[in-house]
Amino acid sequence: MEKDKSLKPIRVITVDDHEILRGGIKFVLLAFDDIELVGEARNADEAVHLCEQLQPDVVLMDLMMVGMNGAEATRAIRKKYPEIQVLILTSFLANDLVQQAMQAGAIGYLLKGISIDELADAIRAAAIGRSMLAAEVIQALLQPSKPSSQPVLSKRQEEVLALLALGLSNEAITKRMKLSPSTIRHHVSQVLNKLGVTNRTEAATTAVRVGCV
């Protein structure tokens, strides 16, 4: 089906202190008519400046940079420009890094090994406010200490629990996952039942205690 030429492309900037990686992202995004790379930043300070200057829809943010790190840059951007979505794209997968980035307001967390199409899909999802967590990220957040210690949760319930454990409210989870409030309430209720707890705080605490997060 022919694309609607009236639709504006998603405006993206990349933030990475490695020029070759910025160049690689720039090259692969040329393959998509609905995504336009409008700027590149070498560090967090440049990223904040470009957001003011260019007003992109999505920022592809590296985490480990000289000076202000990616999580701090994400917090600064989201505070000044809440309409701009920040999508983490990094080589690092550590529980504390994921938590810092998501708590700073990132819409998603991806690893640099993802495919070109997966990156494009994540950018499209971020542009409409839908959260994208790489499968490896969810696994890192929900790592059981023993096979029998973690209740059997569906993939969607695991993602809800991960966001619960990061301290997000039902409303915030609804926005991140782009699902209806009633659907999120249902998933939260199922998570609470399977964990054998009565509220979201106990769910997060239990998840940490038994090694789910």
C-alpha positions as a printed NumPy array, in Angstrom:
array([[  0.   ,   0.   ,   0.   ],
       [  1.375,   3.44 ,  -0.934],
       [  2.4  ,   5.636,   1.98 ],
       [  0.468,   8.807,   2.759],
       [  2.802,  11.561,   1.55 ],
       [  1.018,  14.092,   3.795],
       [  2.285,  12.411,   6.956],
       [  5.254,  14.162,   8.473],
       [  8.287,  11.966,   9.177],
       [  9.309,  11.284,  12.769],
       [ 12.096,  13.728,  13.643],
       [ 15.008,  12.052,  15.431],
       [ 18.333,  13.129,  16.915],
       [ 21.093,  10.765,  18.02 ],
       [ 23.277,  11.233,  21.083],
       [ 26.496,   9.22 ,  21.17 ],
       [ 30.132,  10.143,  21.788],
       [ 31.352,   7.719,  19.116],
       [ 31.247,   9.287,  15.658],
       [ 31.265,   5.946,  13.859],
       [ 28.15 ,   4.813,  15.744],
       [ 26.334,   8.064,  14.995],
       [ 27.28 ,   7.613,  11.35 ],
       [ 25.985,   4.046,  11.359],
       [ 22.636,   5.075,  12.799],
       [ 22.4  ,   7.914,  10.288],
       [ 23.031,   5.485,   7.442],
       [ 20.475,   2.862,   8.511],
       [ 17.73 ,   5.407,   9.135],
       [ 17.996,   6.559,   5.52 ],
       [ 16.165,   3.346,   4.614],
       [ 12.917,   4.606,   6.186],
       [ 10.794,   7.319,   4.577],
       [  8.83 ,   7.935,   7.762],
       [ 11.896,   8.632,   9.944],
       [ 14.147,  11.662,   9.5  ],
       [ 17.458,  12.18 ,  11.312],
       [ 17.571,  15.917,  11.967],
       [ 20.586,  16.203,  14.263],
       [ 23.517,  14.506,  15.986],
       [ 25.006,  15.242,  19.404],
       [ 28.372,  14.128,  20.786],
       [ 27.406,  14.596,  24.431],
       [ 24.526,  15.36 ,  26.755],
       [ 25.002,  19.136,  26.717],
       [ 24.79 ,  19.178,  22.922],
       [ 21.715,  16.958,  23.132],
       [ 19.838,  19.387,  25.383],
       [ 20.816,  22.277,  23.095],
       [ 19.658,  20.404,  19.98 ],
       [ 16.34 ,  19.57 ,  21.614],
       [ 15.753,  23.28 ,  22.159],
       [ 16.872,  24.152,  18.651],
       [ 15.294,  21.324,  16.627],
       [ 12.372,  20.095,  18.763],
       [ 12.68 ,  16.435,  17.645],
       [ 10.027,  13.809,  18.303],
       [ 12.466,  11.157,  19.54 ],
       [ 15.988,  11.217,  20.962],
       [ 18.173,   8.104,  20.604],
       [ 20.291,   8.331,  23.742],
       [ 23.495,   6.502,  24.612],
       [ 24.086,   5.965,  28.336],
       [ 27.826,   5.973,  28.924],
       [ 29.295,   9.309,  27.864],
       [ 31.92 ,  11.71 ,  29.149],
       [ 30.393,  14.345,  31.418],
       [ 26.654,  14.107,  31.978],
       [ 25.571,  10.514,  31.404],
       [ 22.582,   9.398,  29.371],
       [ 20.223,   9.02 ,  32.328],
       [ 21.01 ,  12.542,  33.552],
       [ 20.574,  13.901,  30.036],
       [ 17.252,  12.082,  29.745],
       [ 16.031,  13.668,  32.976],
       [ 17.109,  17.136,  31.81 ],
       [ 15.405,  16.763,  28.43 ],
       [ 12.182,  15.319,  29.824],
       [ 11.988,  18.093,  32.434],
       [ 12.409,  20.898,  29.887],
       [ 10.661,  19.258,  26.933],
       [  8.142,  16.649,  28.167],
       [  6.737,  16.235,  24.651],
       [ 10.085,  14.824,  23.438],
       [ 10.488,  11.068,  23.961],
       [ 13.891,   9.62 ,  24.863],
       [ 14.767,   6.115,  23.707],
       [ 17.87 ,   4.574,  25.274],
       [ 20.155,   2.821,  22.785],
       [ 23.185,   1.367,  24.527],
       [ 25.585,  -1.555,  24.73 ],
       [ 25.199,  -1.824,  28.495],
       [ 22.666,  -4.048,  30.219],
       [ 22.792,  -3.683,  33.995],
       [ 19.836,  -3.568,  36.354],
       [ 20.881,  -0.265,  37.945],
       [ 21.417,   1.395,  34.554],
       [ 17.992,   0.295,  33.353],
       [ 16.374,   1.603,  36.531],
       [ 18.186,   4.949,  36.335],
       [ 17.197,   5.453,  32.7  ],
       [ 13.542,   4.514,  33.135],
       [ 13.171,   6.545,  36.321],
       [ 14.669,   9.508,  34.447],
       [ 11.765,   9.307,  32.017],
       [ 13.041,   7.227,  29.093],
       [ 10.245,   5.701,  27.012],
       [ 12.259,   2.579,  26.231],
       [ 15.576,   0.777,  26.571],
       [ 17.221,  -0.995,  23.632],
       [ 20.536,  -2.692,  23.032],
       [ 22.759,  -1.772,  20.092],
       [ 22.615,  -5.307,  18.732],
       [ 18.998,  -4.942,  17.604],
       [ 18.084,  -5.145,  13.926],
       [ 17.433,  -2.132,  11.712],
       [ 13.722,  -2.921,  11.537],
       [ 13.503,  -3.326,  15.327],
       [ 15.127,   0.08 ,  15.782],
       [ 12.689,   1.677,  13.353],
       [  9.725,   0.035,  15.087],
       [ 10.981,   1.259,  18.47 ],
       [ 11.291,   4.821,  17.14 ],
       [  7.747,   4.646,  15.755],
       [  6.458,   3.324,  19.082],
       [  8.307,   6.029,  21.041],
       [  6.884,   8.739,  18.79 ],
       [  3.338,   7.776,  19.853],
       [  4.337,   7.404,  23.504],
       [  4.488,   3.615,  23.642],
       [  7.17 ,   1.991,  25.779],
       [  9.625,  -0.455,  24.241],
       [ 11.807,  -2.652,  26.433],
       [ 14.187,  -5.107,  24.802],
       [ 13.534,  -8.715,  25.811],
       [ 16.97 ,  -8.824,  27.443],
       [ 16.055,  -5.775,  29.524],
       [ 12.901,  -7.411,  30.869],
       [ 14.902, -10.541,  31.663],
       [ 17.491,  -8.463,  33.517],
       [ 14.779,  -6.814,  35.6  ],
       [ 13.007, -10.1  ,  36.252],
       [ 15.885, -12.448,  36.971],
       [ 14.785, -15.252,  39.323],
       [ 17.133, -16.386,  42.04 ],
       [ 15.656, -19.904,  41.919],
       [ 13.398, -21.599,  39.368],
       [ 10.686, -22.05 ,  41.994],
       [ 10.988, -18.564,  43.528],
       [  9.337, -16.621,  40.689],
       [  5.624, -16.986,  39.937],
       [  4.73 , -17.827,  36.349],
       [  3.864, -14.525,  34.705],
       [  2.961, -13.78 ,  31.123],
       [  5.316, -11.612,  29.087],
       [  2.948,  -8.651,  29.474],
       [  2.679,  -9.224,  33.233],
       [  6.476,  -9.358,  33.494],
       [  6.716,  -5.972,  31.809],
       [  4.046,  -4.544,  34.135],
       [  5.896,  -5.912,  37.171],
       [  9.178,  -4.441,  35.914],
       [  7.568,  -1.014,  35.625],
       [  5.857,  -1.425,  39.01 ],
       [  9.208,  -2.221,  40.589],
       [ 10.628,   0.968,  39.055],
       [  8.015,   2.918,  41.021],
       [  5.691,   3.848,  38.137],
       [  2.023,   4.511,  38.848],
       [ -0.78 ,   2.758,  36.973],
       [ -1.31 ,   5.951,  34.986],
       [  2.376,   6.108,  34.037],
       [  2.376,   2.421,  33.064],
       [ -0.727,   3.017,  30.936],
       [  1.083,   5.776,  29.048],
       [  4.315,   3.792,  28.72 ],
       [  2.662,   0.629,  27.407],
       [ -0.013,   2.464,  25.392],
       [ -2.786,   0.272,  26.787],
       [ -6.138,   1.201,  28.299],
       [ -6.348,   1.939,  32.049],
       [ -8.691,  -1.035,  32.514],
       [ -6.222,  -3.377,  30.806],
       [ -3.39 ,  -2.162,  33.035],
       [ -5.572,  -2.534,  36.13 ],
       [ -6.308,  -6.108,  35.051],
       [ -2.612,  -6.91 ,  34.559],
       [ -1.679,  -5.313,  37.895],
       [ -4.427,  -7.305,  39.613],
       [ -3.15 , -10.544,  38.058],
       [  0.424,  -9.735,  39.127],
       [ -0.712,  -9.061,  42.706],
       [ -2.662, -12.324,  42.789],
       [  0.231, -14.386,  41.449],
       [  2.676, -12.786,  43.898],
       [  0.222, -13.271,  46.757],
       [  0.246,  -9.603,  47.808],
       [ -2.448,  -6.968,  48.268],
       [ -0.946,  -3.785,  46.823],
       [  1.611,  -2.464,  44.34 ],
       [  4.166,  -1.57 ,  47.01 ],
       [  4.132,  -5.123,  48.345],
       [  4.43 ,  -6.39 ,  44.762],
       [  7.609,  -4.375,  44.184],
       [  9.017,  -5.403,  47.567],
       [  8.204,  -9.068,  47.01 ],
       [  9.717,  -8.97 ,  43.526],
       [ 12.99 ,  -7.699,  44.976],
       [ 12.916, -10.131,  47.93 ],
       [ 12.407, -13.244,  45.816],
       [ 14.846, -12.124,  43.156],
       [ 12.399, -11.098,  40.404],
       [ 13.982,  -7.658,  40.159]])
